Amino acid sequence: MADSVGGVAAKSSLKMGHVRWTICALLLAAVVLSYIDRLVLSVLKPTLQGLYGWSETGYGDVVFWFQAAYGIGFLFFGRLIDRIGAKAGYLVAMAIWTIAHMAHALVTSTRGFALMRIILALGESGTYPAALAAASEWFPRRERALAIGFFNAGANLGAIVTPMIVPAIALTMGWRGAFIVTGLFNLVWMIVWLIYYRRPRQHPKLKPAELAYIEADPADAQKPVAWRRLLTTRQAWSYMSGRFLIDPIWWTFLFWLPDFFHKRYGLDLKSFGPPLVAVYILADVGSIVGGWYSSRLLGRGVMVGRARKLAMLACALVVVPVTFAVAAPDVWIAVLLIGLACAGHQGFSANLFAMPADLFPRWAVGSVVGLGGFAGAAGGMLMAKYAGWVLEQFGSYTPIFVIAGSAYLVALVTVHLINPRYEAVTKFAAIEG
């Protein structure tokens, strides 16, 4: 019955409205803002390192503590959003990270920046749990990966916008102005989110046909579930393992690419903007195509697990050539290789991020996403320490890119071995905690 209702609604999409995609656009904007705020520091890193004499290991420690707080915050926000919902959860998260982001203007040492990054990370850790919870409320399974791919592209848009606006702000208003001005953008989004976002059944603009389409998947009664109960499931460990293996690569690109272009090709604050923009435009395409591909397979009748894994395999293969990026004789060849890797990452992650909603009841999605975020941050912490040490000792990015090229195939194999049939969790005991 649910499938027939969803099929009828899908055929009358022109009549049923597109409120869910407006919600998705708001989620996209929030991800863009979160990435702008976290990337201001990486764009300014060569400048601040020259002004204040930061060491490579010192900067690695700043990234390390960001990752540590991000992982802990993921656990907190995953649980909090399961209890208070996506709307309130997003408002709390953005308020915290906005205050911390603007407070970066008050410090100059790596220790001071590490402290501000801890608070920033605690707030920003609510971004994806809230976004994924909202997606699970507003999108049926057949569209969920596409929606996730769409707002996940905000990471790349943020990475595109940041090198375009931050150098201009820093050159005219100083590096402190870059933190203040970008922090002000968040206030507008918070007002719009507060006014517009509702759950589907409470939204005044939602037509009955679109509501029927959204609710085509059967809903489950809410039952609080403990983390320890989630950790007894192979589905949770499959998701966490994937995040542990791929998140560190993405974080490394985000936090070290400006420095890589500076050291390898001599680019500076005025010139590394176009290469970074090109990299993340390619990443944007990968995010949307990766989500679209699995949704396309689902539309053709391919089983959910097979569709997700085929999409992840294609994306993992696209990443492999990044191994040779350090040896590229020209900056634009390096941009192409790194851009393809970022595209592969985003397409891979769009399908990986769909796993909690695919495999768990809706009321457990936030907690599972929180566990995955914690695992990804733990991997990122190790990678931050490793990258700082490698660059301090050897001054070469080669070992880092070799790991990046192989990580996604290893992640896919691991995800498949832990949950080969992509079996969903069918029930939980109602356990508090």
C-alpha positions in Angstrom: 0.0 0.0 0.0 2.8 2.4 0.9 4.6 1.7 -2.3 1.5 2.4 -4.4 0.8 5.6 -2.5 4.4 6.7 -3.1 4.2 5.7 -6.8 1.0 7.8 -7.4 2.5 10.7 -5.5 5.7 10.5 -7.5 3.8 10.6 -10.8 2.0 13.7 -9.7 5.1 15.5 -8.5 4.2 18.7 -10.3 1.0 18.9 -8.3 2.3 17.8 -4.9 4.7 20.6 -4.4 8.4 20.8 -3.4 8.5 22.0 0.2 10.9 19.1 1.0 13.4 20.6 -1.5 13.2 24.0 0.1 14.1 22.3 3.4 17.0 20.6 1.6 18.1 24.0 0.3 18.2 25.4 3.9 20.2 22.3 5.0 22.6 23.1 2.1 23.0 26.7 3.2 23.7 25.6 6.8 26.4 23.2 5.7 27.9 25.9 3.5 28.1 28.2 6.5 29.6 25.6 8.8 32.4 24.9 6.2 33.1 28.5 5.7 33.6 29.0 9.4 35.8 25.9 9.8 37.9 26.7 6.7 38.8 30.4 7.4 41.7 29.2 9.5 43.1 26.9 6.9 43.0 29.6 4.2 44.8 32.0 6.7 47.3 29.4 7.9 50.3 30.4 5.7 49.7 34.1 6.7 49.3 33.3 10.4 52.2 30.9 10.4 54.4 33.7 8.9 53.2 36.3 11.4 53.3 34.3 14.6 55.9 31.5 13.8 53.6 28.5 14.1 55.3 25.1 13.7 53.8 22.3 11.6 53.2 20.2 14.7 51.6 23.2 16.4 49.1 23.6 13.6 48.6 19.8 13.6 47.7 20.1 17.3 45.1 22.8 16.5 43.5 20.4 14.0 43.9 17.5 16.5 41.9 19.3 19.2 39.3 20.4 16.7 38.8 16.7 15.7 38.7 15.6 19.3 36.0 18.0 20.3 34.1 17.4 17.1 34.0 13.7 17.9 32.8 14.2 21.4 30.3 16.8 20.2 28.9 14.3 17.6 28.0 11.9 20.4 26.3 14.7 22.4 24.4 16.2 19.5 23.4 12.9 18.0 21.6 12.0 21.3 20.3 15.6 21.8 18.8 15.8 18.3 17.0 12.4 18.8 15.4 14.1 21.9 14.7 17.7 20.8 14.5 17.4 17.0 16.3 18.9 14.1 14.9 22.4 14.4 16.0 23.2 18.0 19.2 21.1 17.6 20.4 23.1 14.6 19.7 26.4 16.3 21.7 25.4 19.4 24.5 24.1 17.3 24.9 27.2 15.2 24.6 29.6 18.1 27.6 27.8 19.8 29.8 27.7 16.8 29.1 31.2 15.7 30.2 32.7 19.1 33.4 30.5 19.0 34.2 31.4 15.4 34.0 35.1 16.0 36.1 34.7 19.1 39.1 33.5 17.0 39.8 37.2 16.4 40.9 37.4 20.1 43.8 35.0 20.0 47.2 34.6 18.1 48.9 31.5 19.4 48.3 27.9 18.4 47.2 27.2 22.0 44.7 30.0 21.8 43.4 28.9 18.5 43.2 25.3 19.7 40.9 26.5 22.6 38.6 28.4 20.2 38.6 25.4 17.8 37.4 23.1 20.6 34.3 25.3 21.2 33.8 25.8 17.4 33.9 22.0 16.9 31.5 21.3 19.7 28.9 23.5 17.9 29.7 22.4 14.4 29.4 18.7 15.4 25.6 19.3 15.4 25.6 20.1 11.6 25.3 16.6 10.2 23.2 14.9 12.9 20.6 17.7 12.6 20.7 17.7 8.8 20.4 13.9 8.5 17.6 13.8 11.1 15.8 16.5 9.0 16.4 14.5 5.8 15.0 11.3 7.4 11.8 13.3 8.4 11.4 15.0 5.0 12.5 12.4 2.4 11.5 8.8 1.7 14.2 6.2 1.2 14.1 6.5 -2.6 15.1 10.1 -2.5 17.2 10.2 0.7 20.7 9.7 -0.8 20.0 12.3 -3.5 18.9 14.8 -0.8 21.9 14.0 1.3 24.2 14.3 -1.7 22.6 17.7 -2.4 23.1 19.3 1.0 26.4 17.4 1.5 27.5 19.4 -1.6 27.4 22.4 0.8 30.8 21.2 2.1 32.2 21.9 -1.3 30.3 25.1 -1.8 31.7 26.3 1.5 35.2 25.3 0.4 34.6 27.2 -2.9 33.3 30.4 -1.3 35.9 30.6 1.5 39.0 31.1 -0.7 37.0 33.6 -2.8 35.9 35.8 0.1 38.4 35.3 2.9 41.5 36.6 1.2 39.6 39.7 0.1 38.3 40.4 3.6 41.7 39.7 5.2 43.5 42.0 2.8 41.1 44.8 3.4 40.1 44.4 7.0 42.9 42.2 8.4 42.8 38.5 9.3 40.6 39.2 12.4 38.0 40.8 10.2 37.7 37.5 8.2 36.4 35.7 11.4 34.0 38.5 12.3 32.4 39.1 8.9 31.9 35.4 8.1 30.4 34.8 11.6 27.7 37.4 10.9 26.3 35.4 8.0 25.0 32.7 10.3 22.5 35.1 12.0 20.4 35.4 8.9 20.2 31.6 8.4 19.1 31.1 12.0 16.2 33.5 11.6 15.0 31.8 8.4 15.3 28.3 9.9 13.4 29.4 13.0 10.5 30.8 11.0 10.3 28.2 8.2 11.3 24.7 9.5 8.5 22.4 10.7 8.0 18.6 10.7 6.1 17.5 7.6 2.7 17.1 9.3 3.0 20.5 11.0 4.1 22.5 7.9 1.4 24.9 6.7 2.7 24.9 3.1 2.9 21.1 2.6 0.2 19.7 0.2 -1.4 16.3 1.1 0.1 14.6 -2.0 3.7 15.6 -1.0 3.0 14.5 2.6 1.8 11.1 1.3 5.0 10.8 -0.8 7.2 11.7 2.2 5.4 9.2 4.4 5.5 6.4 1.8 8.0 4.5 4.0 6.4 2.9 7.1 7.0 4.9 10.3 8.1 3.4 13.6 7.0 4.3 17.1 9.7 6.1 19.0 11.6 4.1 21.5 14.7 5.5 23.3 17.8 3.3 22.7 21.1 3.2 24.6 24.4 3.6 22.8 25.5 0.3 24.3 22.5 -1.3 22.5 23.5 0.3 19.2 27.0 -0.9 19.6 25.8 -4.5 19.7 24.7 -4.2 16.0 26.9 -4.9 13.0 25.0 -2.1 11.2 26.4 0.5 13.6 30.0 -0.9 13.3 29.8 -1.0 9.6 28.8 2.7 9.4 31.4 3.7 12.1 34.2 1.8 10.3 33.5 3.6 7.0 33.5 7.0 8.7 36.7 6.1 10.6 38.5 5.3 7.4 37.3 8.1 5.0 36.7 11.1 7.2 40.4 11.7 7.9 41.1 12.0 4.2 38.5 14.7 3.8 39.7 16.6 6.8 43.2 16.5 5.6 42.2 18.0 2.2 40.2 20.7 4.0 42.9 21.7 6.5 46.1 21.3 4.5 45.3 22.0 0.8 46.1 25.7 1.0 49.4 24.8 2.6 50.1 22.1 0.0 49.6 24.5 -2.8 51.8 27.1 -1.0 54.7 24.7 -0.4 54.5 22.7 -3.6 53.7 25.4 -6.1 54.5 28.6 -4.3 50.9 29.9 -4.3 49.9 32.5 -1.6 46.8 34.2 -0.2 46.3 36.1 -3.5 46.7 33.1 -5.8 45.6 29.8 -4.3 41.9 30.8 -4.5 41.3 29.6 -8.1 42.9 26.1 -7.6 40.9 25.6 -4.4 37.7 26.7 -6.1 38.3 24.2 -8.9 39.0 21.4 -6.5 35.7 21.9 -4.7 33.6 22.5 -7.8 34.7 19.0 -8.8 33.8 17.8 -5.3 30.4 19.3 -5.6 29.7 17.4 -8.8 30.8 14.2 -7.2 28.5 14.7 -4.2 25.4 15.2 -6.3 26.3 12.5 -8.9 27.2 9.9 -6.2 23.8 10.4 -4.5 22.0 10.5 -7.9 23.6 7.3 -9.0 22.4 5.1 -6.2 18.9 6.8 -6.3 18.9 6.0 -10.0 19.7 2.3 -9.3 17.0 2.2 -6.7 14.5 3.6 -9.2 15.4 0.7 -11.5 14.6 -1.8 -8.9 18.1 -2.6 -7.6 18.2 -3.6 -3.9 19.2 -0.8 -1.5 22.4 -2.4 -0.3 23.6 -3.2 -3.8 22.8 0.3 -5.1 24.7 2.0 -2.2 27.7 -0.3 -2.5 27.9 0.0 -6.3 27.9 3.8 -6.0 30.6 3.6 -3.3 32.8 1.4 -5.5 32.6 3.8 -8.4 33.5 6.7 -6.1 36.4 4.8 -4.5 38.0 4.0 -7.9 37.8 7.7 -8.8 39.9 8.6 -5.7 42.9 6.2 -6.5 44.8 8.5 -8.9 45.3 11.1 -6.1 48.2 9.0 -5.0 50.3 10.7 -7.7 49.2 14.3 -7.0 52.4 15.3 -5.3 54.4 14.3 -8.4 52.2 16.4 -10.7 54.5 18.8 -12.7 51.9 21.5 -13.0 49.5 22.9 -10.4 46.4 22.3 -12.6 47.2 18.6 -13.0 47.4 18.4 -9.2 44.1 20.2 -9.0 42.5 17.7 -11.4 43.8 14.7 -9.4 42.8 16.2 -6.0 39.5 17.4 -7.4 38.6 13.9 -8.6 39.6 12.5 -5.2 37.3 15.1 -3.4 34.5 14.2 -5.9 34.9 10.6 -5.1 34.9 11.3 -1.4 31.7 13.3 -1.5 29.9 10.7 -3.6 31.1 7.9 -1.4 30.1 9.8 1.8 26.6 10.7 0.4 25.9 7.0 0.2 27.6 6.2 3.5 25.6 8.9 5.2 22.4 7.3 3.9 23.2 4.1 5.8 21.8 5.1 9.3 18.4 6.1 7.8 18.4 3.0 5.6 19.2 0.5 8.4 17.9 2.0 11.6 14.5 3.3 12.8 14.1 7.0 12.3 14.3 7.8 16.0 17.7 6.2 16.3 19.3 7.9 13.3 20.7 10.8 15.2 22.5 8.6 17.7 23.9 6.4 15.0 25.1 9.4 13.1 26.7 10.6 16.3 28.6 7.4 16.8 29.8 7.6 13.2 30.9 11.2 13.6 32.8 10.2 16.7 34.6 7.4 14.8 35.4 9.7 11.9 36.8 12.3 14.2 38.9 9.7 16.0 40.4 8.8 12.6 40.9 12.5 11.9 42.7 13.0 15.1 45.2 10.3 14.2 45.6 11.7 10.7 46.2 15.2 12.0 49.0 14.0 14.3 50.4 11.9 11.5 50.3 14.8 8.9 51.9 17.3 11.3 54.7 14.8 12.1 55.3 13.8 8.4 55.5 17.4 7.3 57.8 18.4 10.3 60.1 15.5 9.7 60.2 15.0 6.0 58.6 18.1 4.5 56.7 16.0 1.9 53.0 15.3 1.3 53.7 12.0 -0.5 52.9 9.6 2.4 49.7 11.5 3.1 48.5 11.2 -0.5 49.4 7.5 -0.7 47.1 6.8 2.2 44.3 9.0 0.6 44.4 7.0 -2.6 43.7 3.6 -1.0 41.4 4.6 1.9 38.1 4.4 0.1 38.6 0.9 -1.3 39.6 -0.3 2.1 36.6 1.4 3.6 34.2 -0.2 1.1 35.7 -3.7 1.8 35.3 -3.1 5.5 31.7 -1.9 5.3 30.8 -4.9 3.1 32.5 -7.5 5.3 30.8 -6.2 8.5 27.3 -6.1 6.9 27.5 -8.0 3.6 23.7 -8.2 3.1 23.0 -4.6 4.1 20.4 -5.9 6.6 18.4 -3.4 8.5 17.9 -3.4 12.3 14.3 -4.6 12.8 13.7 -3.9 16.4 15.2 -2.5 19.6 14.2 -3.0 23.2 13.1 0.4 24.7 16.2 1.0 26.8 16.9 4.4 28.4 20.4 5.9 28.3 
